Amino acid sequence: MPRTATINRQTSETNITLRLDLDGSGQASIATGVGFFDHMLTLLAKHAAVDLTVNAQGDLHIDDHHTVEDVGICLGQAVRTALGDKAGIRRYGHFTLPMDET
């Protein structure tokens, strides 16, 4: 069973489509309009070895936080959906990783 999810979220502030493949290879296609956020999501996908596509349009002329917040909501929903019955998932874990380009 593929561990994937596609989430669409449209509000008065944002319009977001997010696709997640938990068994991917670290590929990312991120377009939120918030440069640093795009960079961090790309690194997350790379180091987690998941495939992540995010297309987001938001009211950036007001503030970045609506876009960042709503992408976070979509990402959480996608992880929950993609995990399905959560088979093989352990309850606790700890890991430290310096997230850089290498």
C-alpha positions as CSV (number, residue, x, y, z in Angstrom):
1,M,0.0,0.0,0.0
2,P,1.6,3.3,-1.0
3,R,2.3,5.7,1.8
4,T,1.3,8.9,0.0
5,A,-1.1,11.8,0.4
6,T,-2.4,14.8,-1.5
7,I,-3.9,17.6,0.5
8,N,-5.7,20.6,-0.9
9,R,-6.5,23.6,1.3
10,Q,-8.2,26.8,0.2
11,T,-9.1,29.6,2.6
12,S,-9.6,33.3,2.2
13,E,-5.9,33.7,2.8
14,T,-4.2,30.8,1.0
15,N,-4.6,28.2,-1.7
16,I,-2.3,25.2,-1.2
17,T,-1.7,21.8,-2.8
18,L,0.7,19.5,-1.1
19,R,1.8,16.0,-2.1
20,L,3.8,13.7,0.1
21,D,5.4,10.3,-0.6
22,L,6.9,8.9,2.6
23,D,8.8,6.2,0.6
24,G,10.4,8.7,-1.8
25,S,14.0,9.6,-2.5
26,G,14.3,13.1,-1.1
27,Q,13.0,15.0,-4.2
28,A,11.3,18.3,-3.6
29,S,9.4,20.8,-5.7
30,I,8.5,23.7,-3.4
31,A,6.9,27.0,-4.3
32,T,5.4,29.0,-1.4
33,G,6.7,32.5,-2.2
34,V,8.6,32.5,1.0
35,G,12.3,31.9,0.1
36,F,13.6,30.7,3.5
37,F,10.6,28.5,4.0
38,D,11.0,26.9,0.6
39,H,14.7,26.2,1.5
40,M,13.8,24.6,4.8
41,L,11.0,22.4,3.2
42,T,13.5,21.3,0.5
43,L,16.0,20.3,3.2
44,L,13.4,18.5,5.2
45,A,12.4,16.4,2.1
46,K,16.1,15.7,1.3
47,H,17.2,14.6,4.8
48,A,13.9,12.7,5.5
49,A,14.2,10.9,2.1
50,V,10.6,11.8,1.3
51,D,9.2,13.3,-1.9
52,L,7.4,16.6,-1.2
53,T,5.6,18.9,-3.6
54,V,4.1,22.2,-2.3
55,N,2.4,24.8,-4.4
56,A,1.1,27.7,-2.3
57,Q,-0.4,31.0,-3.0
58,G,-1.0,33.3,-0.1
59,D,-1.6,36.9,1.0
60,L,2.1,37.6,1.2
61,H,1.5,41.3,0.8
62,I,0.0,41.2,4.3
63,D,2.4,38.7,6.0
64,D,4.1,35.4,5.5
65,H,2.6,33.7,8.5
66,H,-0.7,32.7,6.8
67,T,1.2,30.7,4.2
68,V,3.6,29.1,6.6
69,E,0.8,28.2,9.0
70,D,-1.4,26.7,6.4
71,V,1.4,24.7,4.7
72,G,2.2,23.3,8.2
73,I,-1.4,22.3,8.6
74,C,-1.3,20.6,5.2
75,L,2.0,18.8,6.0
76,G,0.6,17.4,9.2
77,Q,-2.5,16.2,7.5
78,A,-0.5,14.6,4.8
79,V,1.8,12.8,7.2
80,R,-1.3,11.5,9.2
81,T,-3.0,10.3,5.9
82,A,0.2,8.8,4.4
83,L,0.9,6.8,7.6
84,G,-2.5,5.0,7.2
85,D,-2.7,2.3,9.9
86,K,0.7,3.3,11.2
87,A,2.1,-0.2,10.9
88,G,5.8,-0.3,11.9
89,I,5.7,3.1,13.5
90,R,7.3,3.4,16.9
91,R,5.9,5.7,19.5
92,Y,9.1,7.5,20.6
93,G,12.4,8.4,19.0
94,H,15.2,10.9,19.1
95,F,17.5,12.1,16.4
96,T,19.7,15.1,16.0
97,L,20.7,16.3,12.5
98,P,22.5,19.4,11.3
99,M,20.4,20.3,8.2
100,D,22.7,21.8,5.6
101,E,23.2,21.4,1.9
102,T,25.6,18.4,2.1
